[in-house]
């Protein structure tokens, strides 16, 4: 395993936020904040309708997503064939992506 291809993360308790969002080659959805566990029933009830009014932290998360240029998202889509080929060549192991 190449350490340069592995992102280590802290496994202890830490504050965070879970969000759901969709990206497309020419567009993106609004972010939806997820509290707790997301199951199919919650997905239907909470993800499908627009997100509720955000607090200041939520506004910062949305601003961060809005700051990502659509061209960058498009480049991620365009890189998918290379990414898939890299994973296949490593037999589903770690790749440089």
C-alpha positions as a LaTeX table, in Angstrom:
\begin{tabular}{lrrr}
\hline
Residue & $x$ (\AA) & $y$ (\AA) & $z$ (\AA) \\
\hline
Unk1 & 0.00 & 0.00 & 0.00 \\
Unk2 & 1.33 & 3.43 & $-0.93$ \\
Unk3 & 1.04 & 5.85 & 1.96 \\
Unk4 & 0.82 & 8.72 & $-0.53$ \\
Unk5 & $-2.46$ & 7.20 & $-1.75$ \\
Unk6 & $-4.02$ & 6.78 & 1.69 \\
Unk7 & $-5.69$ & 9.56 & 3.63 \\
Unk8 & $-5.42$ & 8.93 & 7.35 \\
Unk9 & $-8.18$ & 10.31 & 9.52 \\
Unk10 & $-8.85$ & 10.78 & 13.18 \\
Unk11 & $-11.12$ & 7.98 & 14.43 \\
Unk12 & $-12.11$ & 9.48 & 17.77 \\
Unk13 & $-15.14$ & 11.62 & 18.45 \\
Unk14 & $-15.02$ & 14.88 & 16.57 \\
Unk15 & $-17.55$ & 17.51 & 15.58 \\
Unk16 & $-18.77$ & 17.33 & 12.03 \\
Unk17 & $-21.67$ & 17.70 & 9.71 \\
Unk18 & $-23.11$ & 15.19 & 7.26 \\
Unk19 & $-24.69$ & 16.57 & 4.11 \\
Unk20 & $-26.29$ & 15.17 & 0.97 \\
Unk21 & $-25.98$ & 16.82 & $-2.38$ \\
Unk22 & $-25.96$ & 15.91 & $-6.01$ \\
Unk23 & $-23.69$ & 17.09 & $-8.78$ \\
Unk24 & $-24.18$ & 16.86 & $-12.51$ \\
Unk25 & $-21.98$ & 17.82 & $-15.42$ \\
Unk26 & $-23.87$ & 21.10 & $-15.90$ \\
Unk27 & $-25.58$ & 21.58 & $-12.53$ \\
Unk28 & $-25.74$ & 20.78 & $-8.83$ \\
Unk29 & $-28.44$ & 20.42 & $-6.18$ \\
Unk30 & $-28.80$ & 22.33 & $-2.95$ \\
Unk31 & $-27.20$ & 20.71 & 0.08 \\
Unk32 & $-29.41$ & 18.94 & 2.59 \\
Unk33 & $-28.14$ & 18.61 & 6.16 \\
Unk34 & $-28.38$ & 15.06 & 7.60 \\
Unk35 & $-28.69$ & 14.63 & 11.37 \\
Unk36 & $-28.36$ & 11.09 & 12.69 \\
Unk37 & $-28.75$ & 8.02 & 10.49 \\
Unk38 & $-30.15$ & 8.34 & 6.99 \\
Unk39 & $-32.49$ & 5.48 & 6.06 \\
Unk40 & $-34.89$ & 5.14 & 3.13 \\
Unk41 & $-37.83$ & 6.68 & 5.00 \\
Unk42 & $-35.82$ & 9.71 & 6.08 \\
Unk43 & $-34.44$ & 10.03 & 2.56 \\
Unk44 & $-37.96$ & 10.24 & 1.14 \\
Unk45 & $-39.11$ & 12.74 & 3.77 \\
Unk46 & $-36.01$ & 14.91 & 4.14 \\
Unk47 & $-33.93$ & 14.75 & 0.99 \\
Unk48 & $-36.70$ & 15.13 & $-1.56$ \\
Unk49 & $-38.11$ & 18.47 & $-0.25$ \\
Unk50 & $-35.90$ & 21.59 & $-0.17$ \\
Unk51 & $-33.66$ & 22.03 & 2.86 \\
Unk52 & $-34.92$ & 23.94 & 5.91 \\
Unk53 & $-33.69$ & 27.43 & 6.79 \\
Unk54 & $-29.95$ & 27.22 & 7.58 \\
Unk55 & $-28.07$ & 28.64 & 10.54 \\
Unk56 & $-24.71$ & 30.43 & 10.16 \\
Unk57 & $-22.73$ & 27.18 & 9.94 \\
Unk58 & $-25.06$ & 25.82 & 7.30 \\
Unk59 & $-24.60$ & 29.00 & 5.28 \\
Unk60 & $-20.84$ & 28.49 & 5.41 \\
Unk61 & $-21.17$ & 24.90 & 4.14 \\
Unk62 & $-23.39$ & 26.03 & 1.28 \\
Unk63 & $-20.99$ & 28.87 & 0.48 \\
Unk64 & $-18.11$ & 26.38 & 0.33 \\
Unk65 & $-19.99$ & 24.23 & $-2.19$ \\
Unk66 & $-21.00$ & 27.28 & $-4.22$ \\
Unk67 & $-17.33$ & 28.31 & $-4.38$ \\
Unk68 & $-16.43$ & 25.12 & $-6.27$ \\
Unk69 & $-16.40$ & 26.10 & $-9.94$ \\
Unk70 & $-18.67$ & 24.03 & $-12.16$ \\
Unk71 & $-15.63$ & 23.49 & $-14.41$ \\
Unk72 & $-13.93$ & 21.64 & $-11.53$ \\
Unk73 & $-16.96$ & 19.38 & $-11.13$ \\
Unk74 & $-16.88$ & 18.76 & $-14.88$ \\
Unk75 & $-13.19$ & 17.81 & $-14.67$ \\
Unk76 & $-14.09$ & 15.26 & $-11.98$ \\
Unk77 & $-16.69$ & 13.73 & $-14.29$ \\
Unk78 & $-14.17$ & 13.67 & $-17.14$ \\
Unk79 & $-11.58$ & 11.93 & $-14.93$ \\
Unk80 & $-13.92$ & 9.04 & $-14.04$ \\
Unk81 & $-12.70$ & 6.69 & $-16.81$ \\
Unk82 & $-9.09$ & 7.11 & $-15.57$ \\
Unk83 & $-10.19$ & 6.64 & $-11.95$ \\
Unk84 & $-12.15$ & 3.48 & $-12.73$ \\
Unk85 & $-9.24$ & 2.08 & $-14.77$ \\
Unk86 & $-6.84$ & 2.78 & $-11.89$ \\
Unk87 & $-9.05$ & 0.94 & $-9.39$ \\
Unk88 & $-9.49$ & $-2.01$ & $-11.78$ \\
Unk89 & $-5.74$ & $-2.21$ & $-12.38$ \\
Unk90 & $-5.18$ & $-2.39$ & $-8.60$ \\
Unk91 & $-7.80$ & $-5.16$ & $-8.22$ \\
Unk92 & $-10.03$ & $-2.77$ & $-6.25$ \\
Unk93 & $-7.15$ & $-1.82$ & $-3.96$ \\
Unk94 & $-5.77$ & 1.65 & $-3.29$ \\
Unk95 & $-5.16$ & 3.84 & $-6.31$ \\
Unk96 & $-3.66$ & 7.30 & $-6.60$ \\
Unk97 & $-7.16$ & 8.82 & $-6.56$ \\
\hline
\end{tabular}
